Amino acid sequence: MTTENIQQRITELRSNLEEHNYRYYILSQPVITDQEFDQLMKELERLEAGNPDFFDPNSPTQRVGSDLNKEFEQVRHQYPMLSLSNSYSEEELRDFDQKIRKLTDQSFEYICELKFDGTSVSLRYRNGVLEKAITRGDGTFGDDVTANVRTIRSIPLKLKGAGFPEEFEIRGEILLPFSEFDRINQEREEEGEQLFANVRNAASGTLKSQKSSVVAERKLDAYFYYLLGENLPSDGHLENMMATREWGFKISPDTERCANIDEVIDFIRKWNLKRFDLPVATDGIVIKVNSLSLQQYLGSTAKSPRWAIAFKYKAEQLSTILQSVSYQVGRTGAVTPVANLEPVLLAGTTVKRATLHNSDIIKNLDLHFGDTVFVEKGGEIIPKIVGVDTASRHPMAQPVQFIRNCPECGTILVRKEGEAAHYCPSEDGCPPQIKGKMEHFISRKAMNIDGLGSETIDLLYNEGLIRNIADIYDLQKEQISRLERLGDKSAERILYSLSESRQIPFEKVLFALGIRFVGETVARILAHRLINIETIEKASLEELTAVDEIGGRIAESVQAYFSNPENIRLIERLKEKGLQMELDETSIANRSEKLGGLSIIISGTFEKNSRDDLKKMIEQNGGKNVSSISGNTSYLLAGNNIGPSKLEKAKKLNIPIISEDDFLKMID
């Protein structure tokens, strides 16, 4: 390569890596695998090392990737939170071992740990109490996610036993179990939202949520892997982690001590397939020198410690044949393409289908029918096509073209600006959308109609007995009891549950209507701020967006729903059936405008009320909850263990600081 070509390639690699860093850490939407990223990084490192004239202190090789988010307060790490060097072969592991042996003549042992695939966090404890939770960030600064971490049940807020240092940090991985991942993606699909690609993205996105209630609902888990501080129990890393288990921390039971690199490699081979039986995602093994004093002696580079390395398993990838592409229509009308494949055994399961997500994915892959495709199932639960063997493509193969019409009702599909998905706009004439809305309406979190399920809805629809959610309330006992697998008792249970559902509160009824982007939380906020269905129906865009947490996209969706005459007629019928279409008298009586026009931020822990209860009180009294301090913040409602930087910022901006008792007096 000429000097000009080398410089051009370095510039290109830097630009590409920065873009991939942004998609990985900020958007949680990676488009390449970890291994592909590492290969690009190694190529850049090699070119920079051989061409020092092109050195740039801002190159991706000179820093740790960052997940800093301006919506959170940034906190400096007491100890730098470096990333690990990655390896993908036994040869690279033996090179790592030899480098350590050249640096020291001490005898030492390794500790092998499963590398959990989540998002890293560092917790600070003082006198046995959780003080601060910080993301990795850029390794020097991280985001303060203390409020969200407090909702994770496997993280101790107060330590057990004794013998822990007065102050220490413990580092770990926040994870989303596979079962929760499936549940959340199903809910997101029902709400018309983009699905999480894998459990790592879901865990990261959840931890960075502006609403701790969302974090609590998603049941995150956590495993811890490193202890830092003065006066630690032992010089042995493993011994320290065993001590933290006694204090209440969750430590992987599969960690092992290895006498040499051969035993390390045996451990890696053992877990190559066994890891797929775990309830959480792993993508490799972390190998550490056990002795802390030797760790300190070996030290670190600018990016990673010399005493540890990560072995990354290659995501299992196999080739198969793309036989056809089918299209699924969801409750919101979103059309999802699915690749139908020649069956192949992958990561312990037989894969026949793989998601293609949207038309852009099909276009970027340049898919043709009959293609030999590469299917991967690494951290991803849903198999995906990651590449195409174009060399083996038949010259007469036809390209896959995304459909123009709905596969269920024939309506021309639409794609809104800024959105990836195509939608069928025929809400009232497309069977999957009609049945999907009814299934959502009767679901446990909505109207909770006992005895009705997706199969029964399908039966009732196919028999012509129901065509919308209001029709459910016209059902007669004899109509239900004569259906397949049903009888008099089932019919009675369904009718009783329908009768009881007339007492379901307004916010749940609003959620049950299935308005796009109006989930449980948004429905509750709208109901408590606008009181009844008539006010919501007539609200302008400005009035809707003035409500806390209601953005333009939600407001436009609400207006679009109420501009449809069919939906207005539907609501009138539901009113006639006796469903609650306004807040109950108690909730209305407790409302006030005592905090009208005030923006309040909550920080710390409280003795008399939970943070969520305090937020509800703010909303109920006309105030607005905010997530960060600015010049427009009216009050800082401060509890115990409030972050010093947040307190300092409030004082700097002359924002009044009130206690829980002060706040209760304001609304009493």
BAPA-907103 format. One record per residue: residue in one letter; x, y, z of N, C-alpha, C, CB in turn. Coordinates in steps of 0.05 Angstrom, whole numbers, plus 5000, padded with zeros to 4 digits. Glycine has a CB too. Example, Ala and Ser with C-alpha at 12.3 -4.5 7.8 and 13.67 -1.06 7.14 Angstrom:
A526448865156524649105156526449345156522649115181/S525749555142527349795143525850015157528249885114/
***
This chain:
M501749765000500050005000501850255000498150005025/T500950454985502450704985501750855011501750874960/T503451055017502951225041500251345040505151435044/E499451435016496851565013494551365018496551684985/N494851115008492850915013492650835042493450664996/I494950825056495050755084493550965100497950725095/Q494151225094492851445109489751435103493951715100/Q489051375079486151365072484851135087485851335042/R486150905089485050675103484750735133486650425098/I486750865144486650925173484351115178489351065182/T484051315161481751505165479151365163481951725143/E478951185143476451025139475850855163476650855113/L477850715174477450535197476650695221480050385203/R477950925226477251095249474251175247479051335251/S473451265224470751355220468751135224470351475192/N469350895213467550665216467350575245468550435198/L469650565259469650475286468150665305472450435296/E468450925299466951125315463951085312467751415308/E463151035287460250995281459250745295459750975251/H460850525294460050275307460050315338461950045299/N461950465348461850525377459350665385464250695385/Y458550855369456051015375453650835374455751245354/R453450665353451150485351451050275374451150335324/Y453450185383453549985404452950105431456349855404/Y454350325438454150425465451850615470456650565473/I451150775450449050985454446350885444449851235440/L446250785419443650705408442950415416443750715378/S444850255426444449975432443249835407442449945456/Q444349905383443449785358445849715341441549985343/P447449525350449849455334449049325307451649265349/V450649375287450149255260452249055252449849475239/I454349025268456448825263456948665289459148955253/T458148435287458748275310461148385326459147975302/D461448295351463748375367466348295353463548255395/Q466348055341468747955328469448135304468447665320/E467448205288468048385265469048655275465448425249/F467948755297468949005308471848985316467249095332/D472448765331475248725340477148695317475348475358/Q476348565295478048535272478748815260476748355251/L476748985258477149255248479049405266474549405245/M478649375292480349515312483249415310479349475340/K483649155307486349045305487749145279486348745306/E486249165258487349265233488349555237485349245210/L486649715250487449995255489850005273485050145267/E489949845294492249845312494849775297491849635335/R494549575279496949485264497949705245496249235247/L496049845232496850055213497950295229494450145197/E496850365252497850585267500650525278495950655290/A501050275287503650205298505850215277503549915310/G505150145252507150155231507450425218506449955210/N505650615225505750885213505251095234503550905190/P507251125252506951315275506451605267509351305293/D507051675242506551955233503652015233507751995205/F501951815231499051855230497751825257497751665210/F499351845279498251815306496152035311500451825327/D493951965324491852155332490952075359489452155311/P491152265379490252195406487252145408490952425425/N485752225388482852175388482051925373481452415376/S483951765364483351515350481851325369485951385340/P480051165357478650965373480550775388476850795356/T483050735378484950555391486050675417487250495372/Q485550935421486751075445484751105468487751345437/R482350995464480451035486478550795488478851295482/V477250775511475250575516472650675504474950505546/G471050495492468450575481466750705503467050345469/S464950885496463451035516460450985513464051325514/D459050955536456150945535454951175551455150675547/L456451395553455451625568452951745555457651845570/N451051825571448551935562447952195576446151725567/K447552405560447252675572444852695590447052875550/E442952515588440552525605441152445634438352365593/F443452325639444252235665446552405675445051935665/E446752415702449052565714451552395712448452625744/Q453752515704456252375701457952385727457952485677/V459052155734460652135759463352015752459151955780/R465452115763468152015759468551755774470252225767/H469751555760470351305773472751345792471051085752/Q472551235816474851245834477151085824473951145863/Y476550855811478550685798477650665769478750395811/P479550715750478750705721477450435714481250745703/M475350445698473850205691474550135663470750255694/L476749985660477849925634476449685621480849855636/S476749665595475749435581477849215579474749515552/L477048975573478948755570479848715542477648495581/S482348615538483248535512481748275505486348495511/N481148245479479648005471481447805456477348085453/S480847555459482247345443480147155432484347195461/Y480947025410479046845397480246575391478046975371/S482646525400483946265395485646185418485646285369/E486345925419488045815440490845935437488145505439/E491745985412494446105408494646375421495046125378/E492546535419492546805431492646785461490146965422/L491246585472491346545501494146455511489346325510/R495446295495498146205503500146445501499145965485/D499746615481501346855479500947035504500647015453/F498447065513497847215537499347095561494747215542/D499246835563500546695585503646745585499946395585/Q504746735561507646765558508547055565508546705530/K506847255558507447535564507647575594505447715551/I505747455609505747485638508247345649503247355650/R508947115639511246965650513947115644511346685638/K513947275623516347435617516647665636516347535588/L514347755647514347995665514847915694511748135662/T514447665701514847585729515847295730512147615745/D517447245752518246965756516746845779521346965762/Q514646985789512946875810511246645799511147095822/S510546455816508546255808505846375813508945985825/F503946305796501246425799499146245788501146705784/E496646305794494446145784492446325771493145975807/Y490746215754488646365740485946305752488646295710/I484146495749481346455755479746495729480346665777/C478146295723476446305699473546355707476646035683/E472346555694469546635700468046645674469446915715/L465446585675463746615652463546915646460946495657/K463646985621463447265613460447315606465347335589/F459047435624456147485620455747715600454747555647/D453747685584453247875562451048075570452547735536/G451848285584449948485593451248755592449048425622/T450748925612451949185613453349225640449749405609/S455849325639457549345663456649565682460449385655/V456949525708456349725728458249705751453349695737/S458749925764460549935787458850045811463150095782/L458749895833457249985856459150075879455449755866/R458450295891459950395915458350345940460650695911/Y459650235960458350195986459950336007458249885992/R458450456026459650586049458250486074459550896047/N459750376093458650276118456450066112457550496135/G456849906091454949696085452449776071454149556110/V452250026061449850126048450550216020448550356064/L448950146000449350225973449250535971447250095954/E451350655960451550945958451251035929454151035970/K452450895910452450985883452650755864454651195878/A451350775841451550575819452250725794448950405816/I454450645781455550795758456050605735458050955766/T455250685711455850525687458750555680454050605663/R459750385662462550405653463150665640463150165635/G461250775624461751025610464151015592462151245631/D465951205595468351205578470751095594468951485568/G470250975617472350855633473351045655474650775616/T472951305650473751515670471251625683475351735657/F469251685667466651775677464551585669466052065667/G462551555686460251385680457651525688460451115695/D455351415678452751525685451851425712450751455663/D450651605728449551535754446851415749449351795772/V446651145754444151005750443250885777444450785729/T443851015799443250915825440350855829444151105846/A438551035821435751005825434750755811434151245815/N435750705787434850465771435950205783435750485742/V438450215792439749975803438349895829442750025808/R437350085844435950015869433549845865435150275883/T432449835841430049675836430749385829428549795813/I433349315826434149045818434448875844436849045803/R432748675846432548525871434948365879430148345869/S436648295859438948135866441348305875439847965841/I440948565876443048745886442348835915443348995867/P444148775934443548845962443749155966445448705981/L441749265978441849545986443349586012438949665988/K443149376029444549376054445849106058442649446079/L448449096065449848846065449248676090452848896064/K449648416086449248216108451848176122448147956097/G451648056146454047966160455948196168455547776144/A458548126168460548326177463148266162461048306208/G465148426167467748376155468248526129468148096151/F466248686120466648836096468049096102464048886081/P469649196083471049456087469049686091472949516063/E469949896104468250126108467350246082469750336125/E469150256062468550356035469750156015469550646030/F468250095994469249925972467549955948469449625981/E468649865925467149845900466949555892468450015877/I464749475880464449205869463349235841462649025887/R464549085822463649115794462348855785466149175777/G460448895767458848675758457448725731456848585778/E455748545724454348565698451348555704455248335679/I449948755693447048755695445948595671445949045695/L444248405677443348215656440248205655444347945662/L439348135632436448075628436147785622435248255605/P434747635639434347345634432847305608432847215657/F433447075595432147015569429147025571433046735560/S427946925593425046915596423947195595424246775622/E425247385609424347665609424647795582425847825630/F426847725568427347835542425147765523430047725531/D424247515523422047425506419447575513421547115509/R418947605539416447745548416448035539416147725578/I418748175542418948455535418648495505421648575545/N419948325490419748355460416948305451421648165447/Q415548125464412748075457411048315462411647825472/E411548445485410048695492410748915472410648775521/R413348945465414149155447412949115419417249165444/E412648865411411448805386408548885386411748505379/E407148825409404348895411403949205411403148785437/E405949345421405749635422406749775397407349745446/G407649605377408649715352411449835355406749925342/E412949765375415549875379417649685368416149915409/Q420049795362422249635351423149425372424649805342/L423549175363424448965381427348995389423948685369/F428048915413430848905421432148675405431148865452/A434548735394435948535378436948305395438248655363/N437848365419439048155436438848235466441948095429/V439448055484439148115512441048335522439647855528/R443348355510445248575518444048845513447948545503/N442948885489441649145482439249195501440749145453/A437748985506435449025524436249105552433748765524/A438348975563439349045589440349325590441548845598/S441949405570443049675569440849885566444949695546/G438949825548436750015545435050045569435049925522/T434649825584433049835608434449995630432449555618/L437049935634438550075655438650375650441349955657/K438550455625438650745619435850865616440250785593/S433850725625431150835624430951075643429050615631/Q429351275634428951505651426851445673428051745634/K425651215672423551145691424350895707420751105677/S424950925732425750695748423550485750426650785776/S421050565747418850375747419050175724416150525746/V420050275701420450095678422649895684421250255653/V424749985698426949805705425949585724429249965718/A424349665743423249475763421549265749421649625785/E419949355730418149165716419648955700416249325698/R422049025691423448845672425148635686425149005654/K425248635712426448425728429348355719424848165726/L431048565719433848535713435148365734435248805710/D437348245727438948085746441848195746438947775739/A443548095763446248195764448147985776446448455781/Y450547945763452647785774455047965778453347545754/F456547915800458848085806461447935803458648205834/Y463648085795466047945788468648075797466147915758/Y468548305811471048425819470648625842472348575795/L472448605862472348775886474748955887472148595912/L474249215893476349415895476149575921476349605870/G478449655931478449825955480749765973475849785971/E480849895996482949846016481949636036483650116031/N483849506048483249306070481249086060482049456094/L481848986037480148766027480748506042480648725996/P478848316043479248076059481747916052476847906056/S482547916026484747726018486247845995483547456010/D488647735990490147805966489147645942493147755970/G487547445947486447275925483847385915486046995935/H483647425888481147525876478847335881481547555846/L479247075878477146885882476246885911477946605874/E478146895929477446895958475847145965480046895975/N476447375953474847615957472047585947476247855944/M471747465924469047425913467347235930469247325884/M468647035941467246855959466247005984469046615967/A467947195993467147356016464747536009469447536025/T464647645985462447825977459847665976463047955950/R460047405970457547245970456347235998458246955960/E458047226018457047226046455747496052459347176065/W456547706039455447976044452748016029457448196036/G452047836011449447855997449647895967447948076009/F452047875955452347915927452047655912455048045920/K451047675888450647435871453147385855448147465852/I454447165859456947095846456446835830459247045867/S457546825806457146585789458246335803458446625762/P456646125806457645885819459545725801455245705826/D459745805776461345655756464245755753459945655730/T465045945771467846045770469645815780468146295788/E472045795767473945585774476745685776473745355754/R478345565793481145615796482745435777482145585826/C484645545762486145385743489145425749485545465713/A490645205750493445215757495245315734494444935766/N494245285709495945365686494145415662498045155680/I495345495640493845565616492445325604495645695596/D493545085607492244845597489544795610494144595600/E489544835637486944805651484945025643487444815681/V486045265637484245475627482945395601485945735623/I484545285583483445195557481444975560485745115538/D481944795579480044575585477344695594481144385606/F477444905611475045035621473545165598475845255642/I474945295580473645425556472245215539475745575540/R473644995534472344785517469844665531474444555512/K470044635557467744525572465244695568468444495601/W465544955568463245135568462445225540463945385584/N463745125520463145205492460145155486464845055473/L459044925493456244875488454644875513455944605474/K455944815536454444805561453245065569456344715583/R454345295559453445555566450645615555455345765556/F449845465535447145505523444945405542446945375496/D445645265562443645165582443045365604444544895594/L444645585605444245785626441845955621446845955628/P440646075642438246245638438946535629436746265664/V441546595627442446855618444546825597443547025642/A445047045582446947025559449847045568446247245539/T451546895555454446915559455746925531455646675576/D457947055529459347055502462246985504458947335490/G463146885527465946805529466746745558467647035519/I469346745562470546685588472546905594471946395588/V472546995619474547185629476647035645473247415646/I479247085638481446955652483047175667483346805632/K483347135693484747335710486947195726482747475728/V489047345730491047255750489747295777493747425748/N490047095795488547095820489647295840488446825832/S492347325842493647485862493247785856496547415864/L492147935875491748225871494448375871489948335893/S496348275887498948415888500348375861500648305911/L500048135849501248095822499748255801501247795815/Q497148275804495548445786496648735786492548445793/Q497148825810498149105813500949135800498249185842/Y502548925804505248935793505248935762506948685803/L503448765751503248745721502149005709501548505714/G500249135723499249395715497449375690501449575709/S497049605677495149625655496349795632492449735664/T495249755609495749945587493650165589495549795558/A493550345570491650565571488750455569492150765548/K488450225557485750115552484949875569485550045524/S486949705576486149455589488349355607485549245567/P487549195627489549075646491248865632488148955670/R493748835641495548635630495048365643498448715633/W493648365665493348115681490647965675493448185711/A489248065655486647925649486247945619484348065664/I484647755609483947745581481247605578486147595564/A479747685557477247545552477547365528474947755547/F476547125531476446945508473546955498477246645515/K473147045473470447075462469846835444470247335445/Y467646705451466646485434465646605407464446315448/K466346475386465246555360462246485360466746425336/A460546685354457746625353457346395333456046875345/E455946195341455545965323454146045298454045735338/Q455345985276454246075250454345845230455946315239/L452145795217451945575198450645675172450445335209/S451145535150449845615125447445435120451845595102/T445445545107443045395100441845545076440945375124/I439545435066438345545042435845715049437545315022/L435645955037433246115040431146005021433846425034/Q429045895032426945775015424845975007425745535030/S423946145026421946335020421946555041419146205017/V420346755037419946975057416947005061421247235047/S416146995086413247045093413147295109412046805109/Y410647405112410347655125408147635146409547875104/Q408747735170406847725192405848005198408247615217/V403248025203401948285210401248285240399448335193/G402348485254401848505283399348665289404248635296/R398848695315396448835325396349125315396248825355/T398649255314398749535306398949565276401149665319/G399049345261399249355232402049335221398049615222/A404049325239406849295231407249035217408749325255/V408549045193408948805177411948715180408248855147/T412348475190415048365195415648135176415248275224/P417848165160418647945142420047725158420348055119/V419547475150420847245164421947065142418747095182/A424546995146425846815127425146525134428946855127/N424246375115423746085119426045935107421045995105/L427345775125429945655118429745355117431945735139/E431645245103432044955104433044895132434144845082/P431644715147432344675176435244615180430644455187/V436444735201439244695208439444705239441044915195/L441244525250441644515279443644735286442644235287/L442844915303444445145310444245205340443645395294/A446545205354446645265383444645095399446045565388/G444444835391442744645406439844635398442944715435/T438944805379436144805371435944795340434645045382/T433744685331433344675302432144935293431544435294/V433445065275432545335265431345295237434945535264/K428845385235427345375209426745655199424845205212/R426745845217425946115210427946315222423046175219/A428146545210429846765221428547025215432746755209/T428547215234427347475229428947635210426947615256/L427547785193428947975175428248265183428047915146/H426648305203425948565215424448755197428548695224/N425748835175424449035158425649035130424649325170/S424649205112425549205084428449295081423749395068/D429349465099432149555098434149325101432749775119/I433449135119435148905124435348735099434148735148/I433048695086432948535061434648665040430048495051/K434448925038435849075017438849065023434949365016/N439649115048442549115055443848845051442949195084/L442348625055443348355051443348275022441748155067/D441848425005441548354977440648064974444248404962/L438547994988437547724989436247644962435547695012/H436747394954435447274932434247004941437447234908/F432046924929430846664935432846444927428146634921/G433046244945434946024939437746084948434845954911/D438246314959441046384968441946194990441046674978/T444546144990445846025013446446255033448545865005/V445146235056445446455075446846355101442646575082/F448046545115449346475140447546565163452246615142/V446946375180445146435202446646425228442746235203/E446146615246447646635271445746645294449446885271/K446546525316445046535341447046545364443046285344/G448046785369449946825390448546915415452147015382/G448947175422447447295444444547325437448647555453/E443947315411441247345401439547105407441247415372/I437147145416435346925420433946855394433246995442/I433247065379432047025353434246995332430147265346/P434246765318436346735297436146955276436146455284/K438447025265438447235244440347155222439247505256/I439747255198441547215175443647435176439847215148/V446147355176448347555178449947585152450147475201/G449347415133450847445108449747255086453847385112/V450747295062449847135039452247045023447847305021/D452246795015454446694998453646754969454846385003/T454446984960453647074933455046904911454247364929/A457346794918458846634898457246384890461546554910/S455646274908454146034901451346094891453945854926/R450746354887448046434878447546334849447646734880/H445146234844444346144817444046404800441745974818/P445046404776444846644759441946734753446246594732/M440046544756437246614750435646674776435946394734/A437046674798435646724824434347004824437646704848/Q431947014835430447264836430847404863427447214831/P431247664862431647814888429047814904432548104882/V429447834930427147854948426148144949427847754978/Q423748194941422548454941420548474963421248524913/F420748684980418848725001416048764989419648955020/I414048645001411348664989410248944990409448475005/R408449004972407149264970404449264984406849354941/N403149024985400449004996400448835021398548894975/C398548885038398248725063397648435055396048835081/P399148245066398647965059396047855070400947795070/E394748005088392247905100389748035087392247965129/C389948295080387548425070387948565043386548625090/G390348575033390948685007391248985006388748604989/T391049125029391349415029394249495023390449525057/I394549715008397249805002398649895028397150044982/L401049795032402549855057403650145056404849655061/V404050255080405250525083407750505101403150725094/R409550695096411850715114412251005121414450605099/K411951065147412051335156414951435157410751365184/E415351685152418051805152419351765179417952105145/G421851665179423351625203422951365217422651845223/E421151185205420650925217421650705198417650885222/A422450485210423650265194421550075183425650115211/A419250055197417249855190415249965170415849765215/H414149775155411749835138409249755154411949675110/Y407049905149404649855163402249815144404050085182/C400449645153397849625139395949835152396649335140/P394950035137393350245149390450165154393350485131/S389649925145386849835147386349715175386149635125/E386249885195385849795222383349635226385950025242/D381149715212378549605217377849385196376449815217/G379649335177378949135157381048915154378649265131/C383148915171385248725170385048525193388048865170/P384348275187383848075208385948055230383447805196/P388548035224390448015246390448265265393247985235/Q389948495253389848735270387248735287389848985252/I385048655275382548645290382748445313380148565271/K383648205307383847995328386048075348384547725315/G388248195338390348275357389448485377392748385341/K387748675368386648875386384848755407385149095370/M383348555398381548425417383148255438379548235403/E385248125429386947975447388348165467389047815431/H389148395458390348595476388248695496391548835459/F385848745486383648855503383048665527381148895487/I383048405521382248205542384548125560380947965530/S387048215553389448115567389448195597391948225554/R391148065612391248095641391748385650393347915653/K393648515636394348785644392248995634397048855633/A390448915617388349095607385749025622388049075576/M383748915607381148855620381048595635379048855598/N383048425632383348175648380748005647383948255677/I379947935623377547775619378247475622376247825591/D377447355644378047075650376546895631377447015680/G377846695621376546495603376846555574373746485610/L377446805567377946875539380946865534376747145532/G381646755511384446755503384646785473385946495512/S387046775462387446815434385946605417390346805427/E385846355426384546145411381446195411385145865423/T380446275434377546325436376746565419376646365465/I378446775419377947015403377946935373380147235408/D379846755366379946665338377446515330382446485334/L376446345348374046195343371646375340373545995366/L371346565359369046755358369146925333369146935383/Y371547005325371847175301371147005276374647285299/N372246765274371646605251368746525248373446345252/E367346505271364446445271362746695265363646335298/G364046925262362647165256361247295279360647115234/L361947205304360547305328361647575338360747105350/I364247625332365447885341367048005318367247835366/R366948265316368548405296370148635308366748505274/N369548705333371048905348370748865378370249195340/I372149015394372148965423369449005436374249135436/A367849185425365149235436363348985432363849485424/D363748845410362148605405362448395427362848485378/I364648395441365148195462362948215483367948225474/Y362048455488360048505509357148425500360048785519/D356848365474354148275464353947975464353748385436/L356047835471356047535470353947425489358747425477/Q352647205479350647065495351746795503347947035480/K350646685525351646435535351546205514349946345560/E349246185500349045965480350945995457346145955470/Q351646245450353546285429356346185436353746585421/I357146215462359746125471359845835476360546285496/S357745725489357845445499357845245476355445395516/R356845325452356745135430359345125415354545215411/L361245295422363845295407365545055416365345555412/E367344975398369144755403370844805429371044705379/R371044595446372644595471371444775492375444685465/L369044895487367745055508365144925516367245345497/G363945025537361344915546360045125564361844655562/D357945035579356445215596358145345617354145065609/K359945195630361545305652363445515641363145075666/S364745455618366545645606365045905598367945525581/A362745865587361046095579360346265603358546005565/E359546135625358846285649361246435661357646095671/R363546315660365946445671366646695654368346255671/I366446665628367046895610365047125615366946805581/L362447055616360447265619360647405647357647145616/Y361347245667361747365694364147555693362147145715/S366347475680368747645679368147895663371047485666/L366547875642365748115627364148305644364148035602/S362348195660360848365678362548505698358648195692/E364448365709366248475729368148695717367948255742/S368748665691370648845678369449125676371348745651/R366849155681365749425681366749595704362649405682/Q368049475723369149615746372149675742368749465772/I373249585720376149635715376549935713377049485689/P378650045727379050345727379650445699381250415746/F379150705696379350845670382150815657378751135673/E384250835673386950825661387450555647389050875682/K386350335658386650075646384850045621385949855666/V382550165622380750165598382150315575378050295604/L383350545582384850705562387050545549385850965574/F388550395566390750225557389550005539392250105580/A387249895547386049665533385149745505383749565549/L384649995500383750085473385850025452383050385473/G388350005460390449925441391450155423389549705424/I391350405434392350625418395350595415391650895432/R396350625391399150585386400850775404399850635357/F402950665416404850805433403750865461405851055420/V401150805466400050855492400150605509397050965490/G402350565523402650335540401450385568405650265544/E401950215587400750245613401350505626401750015632/T403950585626404850825639403651075626407850855640/V403751085600402651315585399551335590403251295555/A398251105590395351115595394651215623394150825592/R396251135642395751235670396251535671397651095690/I398351635658398951925659396752085646401651975646/L395951995622393752135608391152135624393252005580/A390551905635388051885650388052075674387551595660/H390252085689390352245713390652545707392652155730/R391652615684391952895677389453005663394352935660/L388152845646385952945630383252835639386352875601/I383152675659380852595674378852405660379352835682/N378152465635376152295622376652265592373352405627/I375152085580375652025552374952255533374051775543/E372952415541372152645524374352855522369552775535/T375652905545377853105545380153015528378753165574/I380852755530383052645514382352655484383652355523/E379752595478378852595450379152875438375952505448/K378553085453378453355442381153505446376253515456/A383053385460385653525466387153585440387353355485/S388353825439390053905417392853785421390254205414/L394453795400397253705402398653845425398753745376/E398254115427399654265447398754185475399054565444/E396154125479395154035505396253755512392054035505/L396453585492397553315498400453325504397053135473/T402053465489404953475494405653625519406453595470/A403753785529404253925555404153735578402154155558/V403053505574402853295595405553165599400653085589/D406453135624409053015630409352745616409352975660/E411652715602412452475589410952405563412152245607/I409252595553407852555528409252715507404852635530/G410652575488412052705467410452735442414652555461/G411552845421410152895396409152645383411853035377/R410752425384409952175371407452055384412251975371/I407352065411405051955425402652135420405651935456/A403052395422400752585418399552555390401752875422/E401152525370400152485343398652225340402452495322/S399552015353398251765352395451775366399951545366/V395351915389392851945403390852105386393252095430/Q391752315373389952475356389052315332391452725346/A390852155321390051995298387951795305392551845286/Y388151675329386151475339383451605341387051365366/F383251845353380651975358379652125334380952165382/S381252135312380252255288378852055270382552395272/N378951795278377651585263374851545273379251315266/P372851595256369951575265369251295276368151635241/E370551085265370050815275370850785304371550605258/N373050915312373950895340372051055358376751005343/I370951275348369051435364366551265369368351705350/R365551135348363150965351363750735370362250855323/L366150625369366850405386366750495416369650295379/I367950725421367950825449365150885459369651085450/E363350985441360651035449359250775457359051175426/R359850565442358650305449359750195475359250095427/L362350235480363450145506362350305529366550175505/K361750555525360450715546357650595552360151015537/E356250525530353550415534353650145550352250365507/K355850005546356249745561357049795590358349575546/G357550045597358150105625361050105633356749905642/L362850115613365750125620366450405631367450055595/Q368450415648369350665661370850835641371150605685/M369851075636371051255617371951515629369151315594/E372151515656373351735670374451645696371251965675/L376151805709377351735734375251695755379351945743/D375651525774373751485796373751725814374451235812/E371651755829371151995846373452035866368551985860/T374451825877376551845897379051975885377251575909/S379851875861382251975848381852275840382851815822/I379352335831378752615824378852795849376052635810/A377652695871377552845895380352905906375952705917/N382252725901384952755911386652935893386252485915/R385653005870387153175852387153465861386053155823/S389353605855389453895861391454025841390253945890/E391554285843393554435827395554565846392154645809/K395954445869397854565889400654585878397754405914/L401354405859403954405848403854495818405354135850/G401654615810401354695783403654875773398654845779/G404754795750406954955738409654895750406355235741/L409854725770412454665782413654415771412054625813/S416254425766417854195757419654105780419654265732/I419353845788420653745812422353505804418653675834/I424753495814426553265810426853125837429353345799/I426652855837426952695861429652565861424652485863/S430952565884433552425886433952325914435952625879/G435052085917435651965943433551755951435752175964/T433651665975431751475986430151606008433251215997/F427651516012425751646029424651456050423551776013/E423751556073422851396095419851336094423551526121/K418251526086415351496088414051406062414151766096/N415251466039414051396014416251295994412551636001/S415351125975417251045955417551275934416350785941/R419551255918419951465897417651465878422651415882/D416551225871414351215852411851345865413750925845/D411451295891409151425904409351725904408851325933/L411851825909412252115908411752235880415152185918/K412652085860412152175833409152195827413551995812/K407651995836404751995832403452235846403451735842/M404452295870403452525885403952785870404752545913/I406352805858407053045842405053075819409953035832/E404652855804402752865782399952925791402752595767/Q399052795813396352835823395753115832395852645846/N397953265839397553535848398453745827399153575874/G398553655802398953845780401853905774397654095786/G403753775787406553825782407653645760408153785807/K410153695753411453545732414053415742412053725707/N414353155738416853015746418953065724416352715750/V421353145732423553175713425752985722424453465711/S427452915702429552715708432352845711429652515685/S432653095704435253225707434953515716436853205681/I436953615729436853885740437654085718438753915764/S436054295716436654525698435654775711435354475670/G436054995697435155255708432155275711436155475691/N430655095697427755095698426654915720426655005671/T428354775735427454605757426454775780429754415766/S424054715790422954875812424054785840419954855812/Y424154515844425054415870426654155866422654365889/L428554115884429853855887428753725912433053885888/L427253505908426153355931428253155939423453215924/A429653215961432053065968431552865991434353245976/G432352615987432252416009434952356019430852165999/N435252116031437852036041439651936018437551806062/N442251946022444151846002443951985975443851545998/I443252245975443152385950445952435940441652665954/G446252415914448952455901450052735906448752395872/P452552755915453653015921453853205897456452985932/S454253095873454453255849451753375842455553095825/K449553225846446853325841446153545861444753095843/L446953505886446553705907448053965900447353595934/E450553925892452254155885451054315862455054065879/K450054165841448854305818446354455826448254095796/A444754345844442354485852443054745867440654295871/K445054725884445954965899447055175880448054895920/K448555085860449755265841447655415825451655115821/L445355285819443255405804441155535822441955195786/N441655535848439855655868437055525867439555955863/I437055265863434555115863433855035892434654865845/P431455115902430655045929430754735934427855145936/I431854665957432054375964430154325986434954295972/I428254135982426254076002426453786011423354135991/S425553736036425553466046422853326041426153466077/E422653076047420152936044417953066060420452636052/D418553146085416553276102415653546091417653306130/D417653696080416953946067415053906044419554096057/F415553696028413853646005411053566014415153415988/L410853396034408153306043406553546054408453096065/K407953736066406553976076405454146053408354146094/M407054146031406254306008403654205995408454295987/I403253935996400853825983398653756003401553575967/D399153786029397153716049394953926050398453676077/
***
